[in-house]
Amino acid sequence: MKKREQIILSPEEIPYYWYNVKADLPFQLDPILHPGTNQPARPEELKPIFPDGLIEQEFTLQREIPIPEEIRNEYAIYRPTPLVHATGLEEYLETPAKIYFKNESQNPSGSHKVNTALAQAFFNMKEGIEKLVTETGAGQWGSALSYAGKKFHLAVEVYMVRVSYLLKPARQQMMHLFGAEVYPSPSERTEHGRAILEKDPNCNGSLGMAITDAVEVAVKSQNTKYALGSVLDHVLLHQTIIGQEVKKQLKMMNIKPDILIACVGGGSNFGGFVLPFIPDRLKDPQLEIVASEPEACPSLMKGEYRYDFGDTGHLTPLLKMCTLGSDFLPPPIHAGGLRYHGASPIVSRLVTEKLVRPDDLTQEEILQAAQIFSLTEGIIPAPESAHAIASAIKEAKKCKENRESKTIVFNLSGHGLLDLASYDHISKINGKGL
Ligand SMILES: *Cc1c(COP(=O)(O)O)cnc(C)c1O
């Protein structure tokens, strides 16, 4: 096997600011709309759900937003994260392509989500908020926010999509370990949830429903705000520390990427990974940027680009995005984190501007990619991240056919150690995979 290479930065290289791509885009994004008036939402209209610090970040056009020292110190527990030369995967594929991955799986919650969870908990704490309410799909966001809440002395209440609540007890246990309360959604605890359960007592739930449950609880409680783990501009903003580190790491090695790949659920790990490269992409159309999503929930490839609600109960502001419709119920595919009807407005616009190309993947492709990656690189990937791996494998195979030595860099958004039951389930349906 070829020599392993990990490109590791020192703690001083953790970025000092979050990068706001809106300062550099050659077009203006459509504003978010107030659900009652259908007019552009004013910052103060978001106050019932978000703290001022985050609302400001949602609207600002300032390029660099300084990261408070308290948050940087928390990042230092698990950052900077390594960029790994995937020599095992390259050899297995016998490809002339060079493949690198950014490893966001080695942290307390096992995914990139803790990057924004810490930032959101901090800004809420600073404004005297005592409790955060949120939704979670597969459980990664819930566990990240539970951890971050504890760090900044906030109580956390999580509404978990019922099908995941039943299938992923380990994620619930992790949230309990971090001190959070967890309830299945649709929930008996909300008006919205009770109305759904009355019609369909065994409803699997969806992210859209869990968001409505969480927003309803947050709006009705004192000193409590809501937190969203993806989609919104401020969430992508916090994640840009990923791409900034990758840029430094590539530069240190004198490597120019040809293809950047990340998976998209709501778009936060994708945005965090690629947005710092958008100025490069605007100068160099050769730089390919690929967004991997499940064929079963293809918001970027098949969704309509229009205003839609972020939730099923229509409590959230309207966002202009690629959407399958806020009442879309995705099949219970096992990449729970990718079962969302919409996608980040920034990522959606980059797709419609053809700066980003979507790639849809089947469950067989995902399982196979996960098995290959586990055996060649020694990390069991999250099913979500396996989408990015599957796209990277596709590109590496193209390079082999065309005898091209491109450099492919993808984001490993999380590990799959708590998703083994899902993998087992897919293997049983699809046979052995490898
Ligand atoms: C939540 C999650 C995703 C999908 O969310 P994005 O906001 O699109 O990044 C992807 N990978 C992992 C590991 C996740 O936990």
The ligand as an SDF file (V2000), in Angstrom:
LIG
                    3D

 15 15  0  0  0  0  0  0  0  0999 V2000
  -27.0230   16.0970    9.1750 C   0  0  0  0  0  0  0  0  0  0  0  0
  -25.9720   15.4520    8.4040 C   0  0  0  0  0  0  0  0  0  0  0  0
  -25.8650   15.6440    7.0230 C   0  0  0  0  0  0  0  0  0  0  0  0
  -26.8540   16.4350    6.2320 C   0  0  0  0  0  0  0  0  0  0  0  0
  -27.0100   17.7560    6.6190 O   0  0  0  0  0  0  0  0  0  0  0  0
  -26.3940   18.9580    5.8420 P   0  0  0  0  0  0  0  0  0  0  0  0
  -26.9310   20.1510    6.4990 O   0  0  0  0  0  0  0  0  0  0  0  0
  -26.8080   18.8340    4.4150 O   0  0  0  0  0  0  0  0  0  0  0  0
  -24.9180   18.8390    5.9890 O   0  0  0  0  0  0  0  0  0  0  0  0
  -24.8150   15.0570    6.3630 C   0  0  0  0  0  0  0  0  0  0  0  0
  -23.9260   14.2850    7.0080 N   0  0  0  0  0  0  0  0  0  0  0  0
  -23.9930   14.0560    8.3280 C   0  0  0  0  0  0  0  0  0  0  0  0
  -22.9790   13.1810    8.9760 C   0  0  0  0  0  0  0  0  0  0  0  0
  -25.0220   14.6400    9.0590 C   0  0  0  0  0  0  0  0  0  0  0  0
  -25.0860   14.4250   10.3700 O   0  0  0  0  0  0  0  0  0  0  0  0
  1  2  1  0
  2  3  1  0
  2 14  2  0
  3  4  1  0
  3 10  2  0
  4  5  1  0
  5  6  1  0
  6  7  2  0
  6  8  1  0
  6  9  1  0
 10 11  1  0
 11 12  2  0
 12 13  1  0
 12 14  1  0
 14 15  1  0
M  END
$$$$
